[in-house]
Amino acid sequence: MKWNLRLAAANRGIWKASDLQRMLAEHGLVISAGKMSGLWSGEPASIKLDDLDVICAVLGCGVDELLIHEPEKVQRVEHDGQQPAAASSAGPAVTPKRKAGRSLPPT
């Protein structure tokens, strides 16, 4: 995922992190300067859904404008560690294996 806060804010004429920080505080989301800097200039490791909701409300945007899906960065790895030649969207068929003391599910 790509974090797109700075561009979403710029599209609405918000050019400074401190301006957005003030607007968020007016809507009940008080963010420290350090956390705001991370949200503004980087890609946060995590964000609370409630905080994301306030950010979207303040900017008047949807989550899809703040979080950009990057499927090309996701790689599928087979169990043997080999990358498949072409991964299907449905994924490989799963065949259950019997383990000692366990029965297989009905087919």
C-alpha positions in Angstrom: 0.0 0.0 0.0 1.1 3.5 -0.8 0.2 6.2 1.7 -1.0 9.3 -0.2 -1.9 11.8 2.5 0.4 14.6 1.3 -1.0 14.6 -2.2 -4.6 14.3 -1.0 -4.1 17.3 1.2 -2.4 19.3 -1.6 -5.3 18.6 -3.9 -7.4 20.5 -1.4 -5.0 23.4 -0.9 -3.5 22.2 2.3 0.3 22.6 1.9 1.6 22.4 5.5 1.4 19.5 7.9 0.7 22.0 10.7 -2.4 23.2 8.9 -3.8 19.7 8.6 -2.8 19.0 12.2 -4.9 22.0 13.3 -7.9 20.9 11.2 -7.7 17.4 12.6 -7.6 18.8 16.1 -10.8 20.9 15.4 -12.5 17.5 14.6 -11.3 15.8 17.8 -8.1 14.1 16.5 -5.2 15.5 18.4 -1.9 14.3 16.9 1.6 15.0 18.3 4.1 16.8 16.0 6.2 13.7 15.7 3.2 11.5 14.6 2.0 14.2 12.3 5.4 14.4 10.7 5.4 10.6 10.1 1.9 10.8 8.6 2.8 13.7 6.4 6.2 12.7 5.1 6.3 8.9 5.4 4.3 5.8 5.2 2.9 4.9 8.7 3.4 1.4 9.8 -0.1 1.5 11.2 -3.0 3.9 11.6 -6.2 3.5 13.7 -9.4 3.2 11.7 -11.0 5.9 13.8 -8.1 8.3 13.0 -8.4 7.4 9.3 -12.1 8.2 9.5 -11.4 11.7 10.8 -8.7 12.3 8.2 -11.1 11.3 5.4 -13.8 13.6 6.9 -11.5 16.6 7.2 -10.1 16.1 3.7 -13.5 15.2 2.2 -12.1 12.1 0.6 -12.4 8.3 0.7 -9.9 5.8 2.0 -9.1 4.8 -1.6 -7.5 8.3 -2.1 -5.3 7.9 1.0 -4.3 4.2 0.6 -3.3 3.3 -2.9 -3.2 -0.5 -3.6 0.0 -1.7 -5.3 -0.6 -5.3 -6.3 2.6 -5.4 -8.3 4.5 -5.4 -5.0 2.8 -8.5 -3.7 4.6 -11.7 -4.6 3.2 -15.2 -4.3 5.6 -17.8 -2.9 4.9 -21.5 -3.3 5.5 -23.9 -0.4 8.8 -25.0 -1.7 10.0 -21.4 -1.8 9.8 -21.2 -5.6 7.9 -18.3 -7.1 5.2 -19.6 -9.5 5.4 -18.7 -13.2 1.9 -17.4 -13.2 -0.3 -17.0 -10.1 -4.0 -17.3 -10.7 -6.3 -15.1 -8.7 -8.1 -18.1 -7.3 -4.9 -19.7 -6.0 -3.8 -23.3 -6.2 -6.1 -26.1 -5.2 -5.6 -27.3 -1.6 -5.5 -31.0 -0.9 -5.9 -31.9 2.8 -3.3 -34.4 4.1 -4.0 -37.0 6.7 -2.1 -36.6 10.0 -1.8 -39.1 12.7 -4.9 -39.2 14.9 -6.9 -37.0 12.5 -9.5 -37.8 9.9 -10.0 -36.0 6.6 -13.0 -33.8 6.2 -15.9 -35.1 4.1 -15.7 -34.4 0.4 
